[in-house]
């Protein structure tokens, strides 16, 4: 009896309603989210952060006898940022990318509106599939196809000559450059806006139409504000792709006048000037980061209204 009186077993109190498995694991650290995030962080550090750091470091190196030598000099920055060629290429690239962005939005929104809100479901799925296929097909092959279509002896000029017009200089200027850049960016812009319009609440459109709004007012006052983030994403993506593209400026205009991507290659070819080319690359990244930040600010400002 004395032994039983002195025995005091340790009792753990568990709140009522707590599942047994949660009670057993509540004290365990949340290791799973950290374990899942490690591969992503490692991938970004290895394939994005490390090359970016090396790109910035190499801008301070110098080239002697066509060989890179580690150093800390500002000559590369002063030569590139003070170069008239760089200024011309920067302005030309900004104008080209901005023009492509405006054209892509003007063409993409009506197409996305038709696909998302006017086509039957079966035709809608077919149209989306037809947009997805070019995104995953070879961009170079599409540019080669446009060269055949726009060349002086190509399909377009042959048809114009048959009509008694031409041949016209369709290849080698701003017109052909915009066609090449829209070939790259337009399907992506249409897909982004189509998916956004598909998620708009139909009752909003019905309510606006019941209030007597015309189609143009429904689009301007209901649809456009509803898909503002998607429009910003489409514009930002289009600008980023057009600003850094190398294929269309090379094959559709013959690098005349050069864009910044063409200028990088030309700088490397002129005496293996990798540090100066890296300066141009860093300048491009700064511009793209600014555009991306401007897009984020525009979206956040629209959401606060």
C-alpha positions in Angstrom: 0.0 0.0 0.0 2.8 2.3 0.8 4.4 1.7 -2.6 1.2 2.4 -4.3 0.7 5.6 -2.4 4.1 7.0 -3.3 3.9 6.1 -7.0 3.0 9.1 -9.1 2.9 8.3 -12.8 3.8 11.1 -15.3 0.7 12.2 -17.2 0.7 14.1 -20.5 -2.4 16.2 -21.1 -3.6 16.5 -24.7 -6.2 19.1 -25.6 -9.6 17.6 -26.5 -10.2 17.3 -30.2 -6.5 17.0 -31.1 -5.9 14.2 -33.7 -3.5 11.6 -32.4 -1.1 12.0 -35.3 -1.0 15.8 -34.9 -0.3 15.4 -31.2 2.7 13.2 -32.0 4.2 15.5 -34.6 3.3 18.9 -33.3 6.7 19.3 -31.7 8.6 18.2 -34.7 10.3 21.0 -36.7 8.8 21.9 -40.1 11.6 20.4 -42.1 9.6 19.4 -45.2 9.1 22.9 -46.6 12.8 23.7 -46.1 13.8 20.4 -47.8 11.5 21.1 -50.8 12.9 24.6 -51.1 16.6 23.7 -51.0 16.7 22.3 -54.7 15.1 25.5 -56.0 17.4 27.8 -54.1 20.4 25.7 -55.2 19.3 25.8 -58.8 18.9 29.6 -58.8 22.2 30.1 -57.1 24.1 27.8 -59.4 22.5 28.8 -62.8 21.4 32.4 -62.2 23.2 34.1 -59.2 26.6 32.7 -59.9 26.7 33.6 -63.6 25.3 37.0 -62.8 28.0 37.7 -60.3 30.7 36.5 -62.7 29.3 38.7 -65.4 29.6 41.7 -63.2 33.1 40.8 -62.0 34.3 40.3 -65.5 33.4 43.9 -66.5 36.3 45.1 -64.4 38.8 42.7 -66.1 41.1 43.7 -69.0 42.2 42.0 -72.2 45.9 41.8 -73.0 47.1 40.0 -76.2 43.6 38.6 -76.7 43.6 37.0 -73.3 41.4 37.9 -70.2 43.3 39.0 -67.2 41.8 39.6 -63.7 42.0 43.2 -62.7 40.0 46.1 -61.3 39.8 48.8 -63.9 36.9 51.1 -64.9 38.1 51.5 -68.5 35.5 49.1 -69.9 32.6 51.0 -68.3 33.8 54.4 -69.4 34.4 53.3 -73.0 31.0 51.6 -73.4 28.8 54.1 -71.5 30.5 57.0 -73.2 30.3 55.4 -76.7 28.0 56.9 -79.3 27.5 53.5 -80.8 26.2 52.1 -77.5 23.8 55.1 -77.1 22.4 54.6 -80.6 22.0 50.9 -80.1 20.3 51.4 -76.8 17.8 53.9 -78.2 17.1 51.7 -81.2 16.6 48.6 -79.1 14.2 50.5 -76.7 12.2 51.9 -79.7 12.0 48.5 -81.4 11.0 46.7 -78.1 8.4 49.3 -77.3 6.9 49.2 -80.7 6.7 45.4 -80.6 5.0 45.6 -77.2 2.3 48.1 -78.4 1.6 46.1 -81.6 1.5 42.8 -79.6 -1.1 44.2 -77.2 -3.2 45.8 -80.0 -3.3 42.5 -81.8 -3.4 40.1 -78.9 -6.4 41.6 -77.0 -8.9 41.3 -79.8 -7.7 37.8 -80.6 -7.8 36.7 -77.0 -11.3 38.3 -76.6 -12.6 36.3 -79.5 -11.0 33.0 -78.3 -12.1 33.4 -74.7 -15.5 34.9 -74.9 -16.9 34.3 -78.4 -15.8 30.9 -79.6 -17.5 27.7 -78.6 -15.6 25.5 -76.2 -14.4 23.0 -78.9 -13.1 25.8 -81.2 -11.7 27.6 -78.1 -9.6 24.5 -77.2 -8.4 24.2 -80.8 -7.4 27.9 -81.0 -5.4 27.6 -77.8 -3.7 24.5 -79.1 -2.8 26.3 -82.3 -1.2 29.0 -80.2 0.7 26.6 -78.0 2.3 24.8 -80.9 4.3 27.8 -82.2 5.5 28.6 -78.7 7.2 25.2 -78.5 8.3 25.0 -82.2 11.7 26.2 -83.5 11.8 30.0 -83.6 14.7 29.8 -86.1 12.6 27.8 -88.5 9.8 30.3 -88.4 12.3 33.1 -89.1 13.7 31.2 -92.1 10.1 30.7 -93.3 9.5 34.5 -93.1 12.7 35.1 -95.1 11.3 33.0 -97.9 8.0 34.8 -97.7 9.5 38.4 -97.6 12.5 38.0 -99.9 12.6 39.9 -103.2 12.0 36.6 -105.0 9.7 35.2 -102.3 6.0 34.4 -102.2 4.8 37.9 -101.4 6.7 39.7 -104.1 5.9 37.0 -106.6 2.2 37.5 -105.9 2.6 41.3 -106.1 4.4 41.0 -109.4 1.6 38.8 -110.7 -0.8 41.7 -109.8 1.5 44.2 -111.5 3.0 45.7 -108.3 6.5 45.4 -106.9 8.8 43.9 -106.1 8.8 45.7 -102.7 11.7 45.8 -100.2 10.0 43.9 -97.5 13.0 42.2 -96.1 15.8 44.1 -94.3 14.0 46.9 -92.5 11.8 47.7 -89.6 8.8 46.0 -91.2 10.5 42.6 -91.4 12.0 43.1 -87.9 8.6 43.7 -86.4 7.2 40.6 -88.1 10.0 38.5 -86.7 9.6 39.8 -83.2 5.8 39.4 -83.3 6.4 35.9 -84.5 8.2 35.3 -81.2 6.0 37.3 -78.8 2.5 37.4 -80.1 1.4 33.8 -79.4 2.6 34.2 -75.8 0.8 37.5 -75.3 -2.4 36.0 -76.8 -2.2 33.0 -74.4 -1.7 35.1 -71.3 -4.6 37.4 -72.1 -6.9 34.5 -73.2 -6.4 32.7 -69.9 -7.1 35.9 -68.0 -10.3 36.6 -69.9 -11.5 33.0 -69.4 -11.4 33.6 -65.7 -13.5 36.8 -65.7 -16.8 36.3 -63.9 -19.5 36.2 -66.7 -22.0 37.8 -64.3 -20.0 41.0 -64.5 -20.4 41.1 -68.3 -24.1 40.3 -68.1 -24.7 43.0 -65.4 -23.0 45.6 -67.6 -25.0 44.6 -70.7 -28.2 44.7 -68.7 -27.4 48.2 -67.6 -27.3 49.2 -71.3 -23.5 49.3 -71.8 -22.4 48.9 -75.4 -19.7 46.3 -76.3 -17.0 48.9 -76.3 -17.9 50.2 -72.9 -18.1 46.6 -71.5 -14.6 46.0 -72.8 -13.2 49.3 -71.5 -14.9 49.4 -68.1 -15.2 45.8 -67.2 -12.8 43.5 -69.1 -9.7 45.7 -69.2 -9.7 46.5 -65.5 -10.4 42.8 -64.7 -7.4 41.6 -66.7 -5.0 44.5 -65.9 -2.4 42.2 -64.3 -2.5 39.9 -67.4 -2.1 42.9 -69.7 0.8 44.1 -67.7 2.4 40.6 -67.7 1.8 40.3 -71.5 3.4 43.7 -72.1 6.3 43.0 -69.8 7.0 39.6 -71.3 6.8 40.9 -74.8 9.2 43.8 -74.0 11.7 41.5 -72.3 11.7 39.0 -75.3 11.9 41.7 -77.9 14.6 43.7 -76.1 17.0 40.8 -75.8 16.3 39.0 -79.0 19.2 38.3 -81.3 17.7 36.1 -84.1 15.3 38.6 -85.7 17.7 41.6 -85.8 20.3 39.3 -87.4 18.3 37.5 -90.0 15.5 40.0 -90.7 17.5 43.2 -90.9 21.1 42.0 -91.4 22.1 43.7 -88.2 21.5 47.2 -89.6 21.2 49.2 -87.4 22.5 47.0 -84.6 20.6 46.3 -81.5 22.2 45.8 -78.1 22.3 42.0 -78.6 24.0 42.4 -82.0 26.4 44.9 -80.4 27.4 42.4 -77.8 28.5 39.9 -80.4 30.3 42.6 -82.5 32.2 43.7 -79.3 33.3 40.2 -78.6 34.5 39.8 -82.1 36.6 43.0 -82.0 39.6 41.7 -80.1 37.9 39.2 -77.7 36.6 42.1 -75.7 34.5 40.0 -73.3 34.7 42.6 -70.5 33.2 45.4 -72.6 30.5 43.0 -73.9 29.7 42.1 -70.3 29.2 45.8 -69.6 26.6 45.9 -72.4 25.0 42.8 -70.9 24.8 44.3 -67.4 23.3 47.5 -68.9 20.6 45.4 -70.6 19.9 43.6 -67.3 19.5 46.9 -65.5 17.0 48.1 -68.2 15.0 44.9 -68.0 14.9 45.0 -64.2 13.6 48.5 -64.4 10.9 47.5 -66.8 9.9 44.5 -64.7 9.8 46.8 -61.6 7.7 49.3 -63.5 5.2 46.5 -64.4 5.0 45.4 -60.8 4.4 49.0 -59.6 1.7 49.4 -62.3 -0.1 46.3 -61.2 0.1 47.1 -57.5 -1.2 50.6 -58.1 -4.2 49.2 -60.0 -5.0 46.8 -57.3 -5.1 49.6 -54.7 -7.7 51.5 -56.5 
